[in-house]
Amino acid sequence: MRHLLVALLGLALAGCISPNQGRPLHFDEFPSAEYQALPVHGNGRIDGRAFLRTRAGTVKPAAGKDVALIPATRYMAPLYKAYQERRPLGEPDARAKIYTRTVRADAEGRFSFGQVPAGRYYLSCEVTWETTGATGPTTVGATVMAPLTLREGEEVQVELTR
């Protein structure tokens, strides 16, 4: 009877796990032409703040962390899908990284991108902090990511959080 109970519990728990969870996503072949067509300069502006809120409600800013502005191309679609589904992802082609802009967040997690061309983007940042546990200091936190569409000359304010 005990083995049957354990088997039923295992089946019930297996139903709670997404069939894709843990299966890595991969990038397709790098589309050079798509990236070469991306505008380099623009007159848009993105200002924001990256942070996480703890279960207790405390705000933890992305102090001193790099915030990435990534063109939301078809090639980069797996990046956002992996974030949404919390799945592992292979490394992108190094050529794609050339088109990613980064800025460092200040002590409150504020960041700013100027001269941004109109287009679709992903904003991404890691927010971590140290906490003391039973075994000593532990780093906790998560990556925050959001899609963004910027029109020509537009200035937007963004809260980058989960």
C-alpha positions in Angstrom: 0.0 0.0 0.0 2.8 2.4 0.8 4.5 1.9 -2.6 1.1 2.7 -4.3 0.8 5.9 -2.3 4.4 6.9 -3.3 3.7 6.1 -6.9 0.4 8.1 -6.9 2.2 11.1 -5.2 4.9 10.9 -7.9 2.4 11.0 -10.7 0.5 13.9 -9.1 3.7 15.9 -8.8 4.8 15.1 -12.3 1.6 16.7 -13.5 2.7 19.9 -11.9 5.9 20.2 -13.9 5.8 21.7 -17.4 6.9 19.3 -20.0 9.3 21.9 -21.4 10.8 22.9 -18.0 14.5 22.1 -18.0 14.6 21.5 -21.8 17.1 24.1 -23.2 16.2 26.5 -25.9 18.7 27.3 -28.7 19.3 30.1 -31.1 18.8 29.6 -34.8 21.6 30.4 -37.3 22.7 34.0 -37.0 20.9 36.3 -39.6 23.6 38.7 -40.5 21.4 40.7 -43.0 18.7 41.3 -40.3 21.3 42.7 -37.9 23.1 44.8 -40.5 19.8 46.5 -41.3 19.3 47.7 -37.7 19.7 51.4 -37.2 22.6 52.5 -35.1 21.7 56.0 -34.1 18.4 57.5 -33.0 16.8 60.2 -30.9 14.8 58.1 -28.4 15.5 57.9 -24.7 14.8 55.1 -22.1 15.0 56.0 -18.4 14.1 53.4 -15.8 14.8 51.6 -12.6 15.6 47.9 -12.1 14.7 46.3 -8.9 13.1 43.3 -7.1 10.7 43.2 -4.2 11.3 40.7 -1.4 8.5 38.6 0.1 8.6 41.0 3.0 8.1 44.0 0.6 11.6 45.4 0.8 12.8 46.9 -2.5 16.2 45.6 -3.7 17.7 47.8 -6.4 20.0 46.6 -9.2 22.7 48.7 -7.7 25.9 48.7 -9.8 24.5 46.0 -12.2 24.6 46.2 -16.0 21.3 46.8 -17.7 21.2 45.5 -21.3 19.2 46.9 -24.2 18.9 44.1 -26.7 17.3 44.4 -30.2 14.2 42.2 -30.2 14.9 40.5 -33.4 13.5 37.1 -34.6 16.9 35.7 -33.7 16.6 36.8 -30.1 13.0 35.5 -29.6 14.3 32.4 -27.7 15.9 34.8 -25.1 12.6 36.2 -24.0 10.9 32.8 -24.3 13.5 31.2 -22.0 13.0 34.1 -19.5 9.2 33.7 -19.5 9.3 29.9 -19.2 12.4 29.8 -16.9 14.2 27.5 -19.2 18.0 27.3 -19.9 19.3 28.8 -23.1 22.4 28.3 -25.2 24.8 31.1 -25.9 23.9 33.6 -28.6 26.3 34.2 -31.5 29.0 36.7 -30.5 27.9 38.9 -33.4 24.5 39.5 -31.8 26.3 40.9 -28.6 27.8 43.7 -30.7 24.3 45.1 -31.1 23.5 45.0 -27.4 24.0 48.3 -25.4 24.7 48.2 -21.7 24.7 50.9 -19.0 25.4 50.5 -15.3 22.6 51.1 -12.8 23.2 53.6 -10.0 22.8 52.9 -6.3 19.0 53.1 -6.6 18.9 50.9 -9.7 18.2 53.8 -12.0 19.5 53.6 -15.6 19.3 55.7 -18.8 19.9 55.0 -22.5 20.1 58.0 -24.8 20.2 58.3 -28.6 18.2 55.0 -29.0 16.8 54.2 -32.5 13.1 53.5 -32.8 12.5 49.8 -32.6 11.6 46.8 -30.5 13.9 45.9 -27.6 14.3 43.6 -24.6 15.6 45.3 -21.4 17.4 42.9 -19.1 19.2 43.1 -15.8 20.3 40.8 -13.0 19.2 41.9 -9.5 21.0 40.2 -6.7 21.9 40.9 -3.0 23.5 39.0 -0.1 21.5 37.6 2.7 22.7 35.7 5.8 21.5 32.1 6.1 22.2 29.2 8.4 25.3 28.4 6.4 26.6 31.9 6.0 26.2 34.6 3.4 24.2 33.7 0.3 23.5 35.6 -2.9 19.9 35.7 -3.9 17.9 37.4 -6.7 16.8 37.0 -10.2 17.0 38.3 -13.8 14.4 40.8 -14.7 13.5 41.3 -18.4 10.8 43.2 -20.3 9.9 43.8 -24.0 9.8 47.5 -25.1 8.8 49.2 -28.3 10.3 52.7 -28.8 9.0 55.1 -31.4 11.0 57.8 -33.2 12.0 60.5 -30.7 10.0 58.9 -27.8 11.1 59.2 -24.2 9.9 56.4 -22.0 10.0 55.6 -18.3 10.4 51.9 -17.4 10.1 49.9 -14.2 12.2 46.7 -14.8 11.0 44.2 -12.3 9.2 40.9 -11.9 
